[in-house]
């Protein structure tokens, strides 16, 4: 299936909840950042709320997503006179990338940490154990290590570590040693090469593939890096929203928001960290999808949204 066909079928998660949380200043220019453009489902709805003269920044490490979105949404931006800025990079470069476009502050930023349906459903992306494709998993194919580099090069203890840290996989040790033993005879090149040597249920294979994807793209570290930059660039009384789909992702967001509500995080007397609170948490508990949404879109079942406001 072509990427644009997949995009047509893509269902954005927690769409109403996220769009309703957006603040739009009717008197000043709004600078809104979609840090994870993906299949642009949220972006199209957000644009309908924006005012003429506003700026909408799209980040995506996958250039194809940006091109497709620009082609589909350019008529809306032109009709509403919204300036689009497309940045083909990971959101961990948020601050430096925005400054290159002479943007020093923003009024709202949104993250959807679910991997795009394009990546999951296209075999050539190498994300799924259900289809045969190159064992790649890079969101940005222009640089970085492939998943094949990891399974063919990491030691058994290194593989075990990522399977445990990223998914708390009970069979991590056995799976890691199985991979190392198999690659002595033949290197792993495709997704099925790897899937076939993991004789566990599909849910276990899914965890292993997801752990590899997280490692390949340095996903967890990038989240906190970007959240810190976003907080620094947000104007006072404006918001940051994050939808996560993995317990580790949600934990990072939750802890980051909580940390930024405190004036001291070192607990020394007197304080030695000199940390100053920057955020006020809007969602005391994460926003979850309704049963109706889950019935329509099974991929939404693990979604959790958290929102905080710059003080």
N, C-alpha and C positions, 0 to 999 in steps of 0.2 A: 504493500500500500504506500502511495506517495505521501510525503510529509504534509502537503497542503490538504490531502484528503483526511489524514489523521487529525489535523488541526480542526477541520470542520466538525469532527465527532468529539473533540475534547470538551469535557465538562469542568469548568473552574470550580474549585472547592470553596465552600463558605463565601460564595460570591456576595450575597446580600449583606452578610455580616461585615465583611471587609469594606465594601463600597459605602455602607451606611456610616462607618466609622471615620470616613474621610472628612476632614475639615477644609472648607473652601472659603478663602477670604474674598468677599465681593468687591473690596476696595483696593486691594493690593495684588501684585503679581504672585501667583502661586508657582512654586517649583516643586513638582512631585516626581519622585524616583520610584520606578519599578525595578527592583534590584535583581529580579529573576523573571524576565519576560516570558520565557517558555512559549506556550501556545496562545499568549495574549488575551485570554478570556477575561481576566480581570481588567487588563489595560483598556479594552474597548468600552467597558462599563464605566471606568474611571473617567475617560475622556468626555463622556456625556455630562459629567458634573462640572467639568472645568470651564473656565471663562476665556474669552478672547484675550490673547496676549500672554497666557500662561505658558509655562515651560514643562514639558513632560520628558523625563530622561529614562531611557530603557537600557538596562544592562543585560547582556547574555554572553556567556563564554562561547556559545555556538553561533557562528555567523549566519548560518542558514535560518535560524529562528528569527533573527533581526531582519533579514531580507524578506522573509515571508510576511512578517508582521507589518513592515513598512509598506509593502505592496497592498495589503488588505486594509490597513488603517489610515493610509495617507489621505484618502478622500475626506475622512472625518476630521483629520487635523487641519486640512485646508479649509473645509467648510466652517470650522469653528475658530480658525486663525490661532491654532495652538502650535507652538514651536516644538518640534521633535528633535531630540538629541539621542543618537544611537551609539552605544559604547560596546564594542565587541571585546569584552574582558570579564574576568571574574569580579564579583562584587567586593572582594577583599581589596581591590584597588580604588574603592569608592572615592576617597578624598582626593587623591592625586588625579584621578580621571576627571572628576568634576572641576577641579581647579584648572585643568587644561582647557576647559570650556568656559573659563571665567565665572564659574559658579562657586561662591564662597559659603552660601547657606541654602538650606532647603526647608520646605514647609510640611512635607509628609513623605515618608518612605515606607515601602511595603516589600516583604519577602514571602515568597511561596517556595518552600524548600523541597517540595515534591519534584522528583525528576520528570522531565517532560515526557509525554506519551510518545513523542517521536522517538526518543531514545529507547524506550521500552519496547516499542512495537516494530522498529526497523532492525532486521537481523544484522545489517552491516555496522550498526552501532556497537554490537558486542556486549549488550547489557543483560540479555536474557538467556537463561539456560534452556529455554523452550525452543529456541531457534538456533540454527548453525550460522555462525558468523565469526569474524576475527575477534580474538580475545583482546579487545582494546579498552573500552570503557572511559576514555578521555572525553570530557565535555568539550575541551578545546584540543582538536587534533593537531594543532600546529606545534605543540611542544609537550614535554612531560613524559613520564614513564607509562607504558601500557600495562594492563592487567597481566599480560603474558610475561612481561619483564619481572613482575612480582612473583608469580607462581613458579617461574623458572629460575629465579635468582635469590629469593629470600630463603633463609635457613628455616628449619622446622620450627624453631623457637620463635622466630620473627613472624611466621605465618600464624602460629598458635596465638601469639599476642594480639594480632589484629582481629582474629576471629573471636577472641574473648572480649577484647575492649570494645569492639564496635557492635557485637551482637550477643555477647555473653553465651556463646554457643557451647553447650555441654560437651559436644564431641570434637572440640577444637583441636585437642592434642592428636587424636587418632586421624582426623582429616588432614592435618598438617603433615604428619608422617606418611600418610598414604600418597599425598601429592609429591613429596620428596622422593619416595621410592619409585613412583611411576615415571617421573621425569628423568631418572637415570637411564631408562630404556628409550624414552622418546619425549622430546620437548612438547609443551602445550602450545598450540597455535590457535585453536578455535574454541568457541564456547562449549561445543559438544565434547571436545577433547577433555575439558575439565569436568563437565557435568557427568560424563560417563564413569569417572573414577570416584565419584562421591555416591556410594550406594546407600544413600539415606533418603527419607521422604522429601517431596518437593519443597516443603517449608524450610528444611535444612539447607537444601541447595540454594534457595532464595536468600537465606541469611549469609551464606558464604559469598555469593555473588554481590550482595549489597555491601558486605564488609570490604571486599576488594574495590568496589566502586568508590567507597568513602576514602580508602587509602590512596587510590590513584589520583583523586581530585582534591585531596587534602581538605575535605569538606567541613569537618568539625572545627578545625583551627580557623578556617576562613570565616566561619559564622561569627565567632567572637571578635575577630579582627575587624570585620565589616560593621558589626553593631557598635563598637567603640567609635569608629569613624563617623557613623551615622549620628550618634549622640552628640558628637562634637560639632557637627554641621547643622543639626536641627535648630531652628529658631525657637525661642521660648514659647511655650504653650502649644507647640505643634507635636505631632505624634509619629510613632514608629510602630508598625504592625508586622507580626511574624506568624506564618502558618508553618508548623513543623509536622512531620509524619513519623518520626523515629524518636524513641524515648531519650536517646542521647542528645539529639538536636533540641528537644523540648527542655531538657535539663540545662543545657547551655544557655538558652534564652531566659529561662526562669531565674537561674542564678545570676546572670548578667543584670537583668532588670532589678532583682533584689539588691545586688551590690550597689547599683547606681542610685538607690533610694537612701543610702547611708552617708553620713558625713565622715565616718571613720570605719575602715575595714581591717585595721591592724590590731585593734583591741589593746594597744599599748597605753600606758598612763605615764606621762602625757602622750598624746597621739603622735606617731612618727611618720605616718603615711601621708597626712595632710590631704586625704581624699575628701572631695566635696560632692554631695549628692547632686545628681543631674536630672533624675527622672522621678515621675510619679506614676505608679502602676494603675492603669485604668481597669484592667480585667483581674480581679482578685483571684478568680479561678479561670482556667482556660475556656475559651468558647469552643464548643463541640458541634459537629454536624447533627442535624435532626435525623430521626429515623427515616423520614421521607427522602432526605438527601442521600442517605446511605443506600436506600433501596434503589435509587436511580443511578448511583455511582458508588460501586463497592470500594473504589480506591480512596474514597473520602473517609472510610470508617476509622482510620487511625489519626485523622487530622486534629490538631489542636492549635487554636489561635490565641496569641497574647498581644496586648496593646499597652504601650506606655507613652507618657507625655513628658516632654522636656519642661523643666520648671524654670 
